[in-house]
Amino acid sequence: MKFTEEHEWLTLDGSIATVGITEHASTQLGDLVFVELPKVGTALTKGNGAAVVESVKAASDVYAPLDGEVVEVNDAVAADPALVNSDPLGKGWLYKIKLANRADFDALLDDDAYKKLIG
């Protein structure tokens, strides 16, 4: 599992990355009431908005952690945003992307680096 400084996590299976928000991010946001996911087939560019999560506190963009194309979305979180709060690193994943460059994944933060970031 890798992490971004914007509090997204990724796991990799071949060239397909599963993306979600970290437990830290879901705790900071509070109870989610709405999740807007990207459409399958959307080309994402690293650093651009990919999804939106909205809590009772605020709405936040979820940024594309890497360049790629959306190949699957988690409709369960759109129907029940609380899944992101209850299981952010599991059932609360947001979308999957086919990476444009697999090597970019390796440059993301590892667990220790992410823990230092959120300190």
GUMARFI-575430 format. One record per residue: x, y, z of N, C-alpha, C in turn; residue in one letter. Coordinates in steps of 0.02 Angstrom, whole numbers, padded with zeros to 5 digits, always signed. Example, Ala and Ser with C-alpha at 12.3 -4.5 7.8 and 13.67 -1.06 7.14 Angstrom:
REM GUMARFI-575430
+00660-00284+00390+00615-00225+00390+00660-00165+00390A;+00642-00112+00354+00684-00053+00357+00645+00002+00394S;
***
This chain:
REM GUMARFI-575430
+00042-00059+00000+00000+00000+00000+00044+00062+00000M;+00025+00111-00041+00061+00175-00045+00012+00231-00028K;+00040+00290-00013+00000+00347+00008+00023+00410-00027F;-00022+00460-00029-00005+00526-00056-00006+00576+00001T;+00024+00634-00011+00023+00688+00038-00047+00718+00044E;-00092+00702-00003-00160+00726-00001-00207+00676+00032E;-00178+00625+00064-00214+00576+00105-00256+00526+00065H;-00230+00507+00006-00259+00451-00030-00214+00390-00020E;-00244+00331-00023-00204+00269-00022-00215+00233-00088W;-00166+00192-00106-00170+00152-00167-00142+00082-00153L;-00174+00033-00183-00145-00034-00187-00140-00050-00261T;-00095-00095-00278-00083-00109-00349-00092-00183-00363L;-00127-00197-00418-00135-00266-00443-00119-00262-00518D;-00057-00281-00535-00034-00273-00604-00027-00199-00620G;-00065-00174-00669-00063-00103-00685-00125-00066-00661S;-00167-00100-00620-00229-00071-00595-00219-00052-00522I;-00230+00013-00507-00225+00037-00438-00294+00050-00411A;-00306+00026-00350-00367+00042-00313-00352+00103-00270T;-00397+00152-00270-00386+00215-00236-00441+00229-00185V;-00421+00254-00127-00469+00275-00077-00438+00330-00035G;-00475+00353+00015-00446+00402+00061-00425+00367+00125I;-00375+00394+00158-00347+00362+00217-00394+00368+00277T;-00380+00327+00326-00419+00330+00388-00411+00399+00420E;-00351+00427+00417-00339+00494+00443-00385+00545+00410H;-00390+00542+00344-00433+00588+00307-00506+00578+00325A;-00528+00516+00329-00599+00504+00344-00616+00528+00414S;-00569+00521+00461-00579+00545+00529-00583+00621+00531T;-00538+00654+00493-00537+00727+00491-00601+00755+00460Q;-00627+00720+00410-00687+00744+00376-00750+00734+00418L;-00751+00682+00458-00812+00665+00495-00858+00622+00453G;-00920+00616+00474-00967+00571+00441-00983+00595+00371D;-00967+00552+00322-00981+00569+00252-01055+00560+00236L;-01081+00607+00198-01151+00605+00178-01161+00599+00103V;-01105+00610+00065-01110+00609-00008-01041+00593-00037F;-01040+00551-00089-00979+00536-00125-00994+00541-00200V;-00955+00582-00235-00961+00587-00308-00900+00554-00338E;-00911+00502-00378-00857+00463-00408-00846+00483-00481L;-00786+00471-00506-00774+00485-00578-00810+00433-00621P;-00819+00449-00683-00851+00401-00729-00799+00353-00757K;-00819+00290-00767-00775+00242-00799-00756+00268-00868V;-00691+00263-00884-00667+00287-00948-00636+00357-00944G;-00645+00390-00887-00616+00457-00878-00540+00453-00873T;-00506+00496-00910-00433+00500-00905-00417+00549-00848A;-00377+00526-00800-00359+00567-00743-00286+00590-00749L;-00274+00650-00726-00207+00678-00725-00187+00689-00652T;-00128+00666-00634-00104+00672-00565-00113+00743-00540K;-00143+00749-00481-00152+00814-00449-00218+00848-00464G;-00254+00824-00515-00320+00853-00531-00374+00817-00491N;-00430+00851-00482-00486+00821-00446-00511+00759-00482G;-00524+00706-00442-00550+00644-00471-00619+00626-00442A;-00629+00642-00378-00691+00626-00344-00703+00681-00292A;-00764+00679-00263-00781+00726-00210-00812+00687-00153V;-00789+00702-00092-00820+00674-00033-00847+00732+00009V;-00908+00724+00032-00941+00778+00070-00964+00751+00137E;-00945+00787+00189-00966+00769+00256-01012+00823+00283S;-01035+00814+00345-01075+00866+00376-01033+00928+00388V;-00966+00921+00389-00921+00977+00401-00903+01014+00337K;-00886+00978+00283-00859+01009+00223-00859+00962+00164A;-00851+00990+00105-00842+00950+00044-00767+00954+00027A;-00739+00898+00005-00668+00896-00011-00657+00859-00076S;-00612+00885-00117-00592+00849-00177-00546+00791-00158D;-00552+00737-00195-00505+00682-00192-00465+00687-00257V;-00401+00697-00250-00359+00709-00309-00334+00645-00340Y;-00323+00646-00405-00294+00589-00440-00222+00581-00415A;-00206+00523-00387-00138+00514-00361-00087+00502-00417P;-00110+00479-00474-00066+00464-00531-00106+00472-00595L;-00071+00476-00651-00105+00478-00716-00133+00409-00732D;-00192+00408-00761-00221+00344-00782-00293+00351-00803G;-00324+00294-00818-00393+00293-00840-00435+00254-00791E;-00493+00283-00772-00538+00250-00726-00567+00187-00759V;-00559+00130-00726-00584+00068-00753-00642+00038-00712V;-00650+00064-00651-00704+00038-00608-00716+00089-00553E;-00780+00095-00531-00796+00137-00473-00833+00094-00422V;-00830+00115-00360-00863+00079-00306-00933+00109-00295N;-00982+00082-00330-01050+00107-00324-01077+00101-00253D;-01050+00053-00214-01074+00044-00145-01062+00106-00103A;-01006+00142-00113-00994+00202-00073-01037+00261-00097V;-01055+00261-00160-01102+00313-00184-01170+00303-00151A;-01190+00240-00144-01255+00224-00113-01252+00232-00037A;-01194+00218-00006-01186+00219+00067-01118+00250+00084D;-01113+00317+00084-01049+00350+00097-01018+00331+00165P;-01058+00308+00212-01032+00289+00278-00981+00232+00273A;-00982+00194+00218-00932+00141+00208-00861+00170+00210L;-00852+00231+00185-00786+00262+00185-00763+00275+00256V;-00810+00293+00300-00792+00303+00370-00780+00238+00407N;-00822+00189+00395-00817+00126+00433-00761+00081+00409S;-00743+00084+00345-00691+00039+00319-00652+00075+00263D;-00617+00131+00280-00586+00171+00227-00532+00134+00187P;-00499+00085+00217-00445+00049+00181-00470-00017+00152L;-00535-00029+00155-00562-00092+00129-00623-00078+00085G;-00683-00091+00112-00745-00083+00073-00758-00012+00052K;-00723+00036+00084-00734+00107+00068-00690+00134+00012G;-00660+00090-00028-00620+00114-00086-00665+00153-00133W;-00635+00197-00172-00674+00241-00215-00675+00221-00289L;-00616+00211-00318-00613+00193-00389-00548+00157-00404Y;-00545+00128-00464-00485+00094-00488-00463+00127-00553K;-00397+00135-00560-00370+00164-00621-00316+00119-00651I;-00316+00117-00717-00261+00085-00753-00207+00137-00760K;-00149+00123-00729-00096+00173-00726-00063+00184-00794L;-00050+00247-00809-00014+00264-00870+00059+00245-00864A;+00087+00250-00803+00157+00234-00792+00164+00199-00725N;+00174+00133-00727+00179+00092-00666+00233+00117-00619R;+00288+00143-00645+00344+00165-00603+00325+00223-00557A;+00275+00263-00577+00253+00318-00535+00227+00294-00467D;+00198+00234-00466+00172+00206-00403+00227+00200-00351F;+00286+00178-00373+00341+00167-00327+00366+00231-00294D;+00353+00289-00325+00376+00353-00298+00330+00380-00243A;+00273+00349-00232+00227+00372-00180+00254+00355-00110L;+00222+00384-00059+00243+00373+00010+00229+00302+00033L;+00276+00273+00070+00263+00209+00102+00230+00222+00170D;+00214+00169+00206+00178+00175+00269+00215+00218+00319D;+00280+00207+00326+00320+00246+00374+00321+00320+00356D;+00330+00336+00293+00332+00405+00270+00265+00439+00281A;+00210+00402+00270+00144+00431+00280+00132+00445+00354Y;+00152+00398+00397+00143+00408+00469+00181+00469+00493K;+00241+00480+00465+00279+00541+00483+00242+00604+00460K;+00211+00600+00401+00174+00657+00374+00117+00678+00420L;+00079+00629+00444+00021+00646+00485+00040+00654+00558I;+00102+00632+00576+00133+00640+00641+00087+00641+00699G;
***
